[in-house]
């Protein structure tokens, strides 16, 4: 029995050392599939979708307001210098134009006729932008201080979630880098004996071209 136990122990330690050597060897192998982000990238465009909603009681009747718009940036200029952990754009500029659609609901029924669309016209003059980021795996990023693009809310003011930390998905196809980020937030405010629920959705997709 002792001889059998000694043989098993010896085999166990030999196997353990073999596994340790194999793991050590694999750890030192570089990940050739990891996308290369650092470099110079031309800003090619920005797709945006913004939704803002309010829900509460109006004279004892449940009411809701939804406002939303989508836009694709125009007059895109600027470039990003991406290093390990930082994105800088010394001369970023673009324009967002669209129509803000607004809907009112009372008791779950749309108010007819709906209000007319509001025109949105936002221009970011040439500006210097710098943000920190962290790459997570081969397809994800984390921006601790916000995405590097100023976006207006449905009321035309700077979006309150613009500086919030956010995660993002990214992909590189040839010389094209696409970064997609989405924020969904719900906040409850007390108003007397009633509560008002604010919902916010902010989707942004940026496209960059390697230089």
ABEGO torsion letter per residue (X at the ends): XAAAAAAAAAAAAAAAAAAAAAAAAAAABBBAABBBABEBBBBAEBBBBBBBBBBBBBGGBBBBBBBBBBBBBBGBBEBBBBBBGBBBBAABBBBBBBBBBBBBBBGGBBBOBBBBBBBBBBBBBBBBBBBBBBBBEAABBBBAAEBABBBBBAAGBBBAAAABBBBBBBBBBEABBBBBBBBBBBBBBBBEABBBBBBBBBBBBBBBBBX
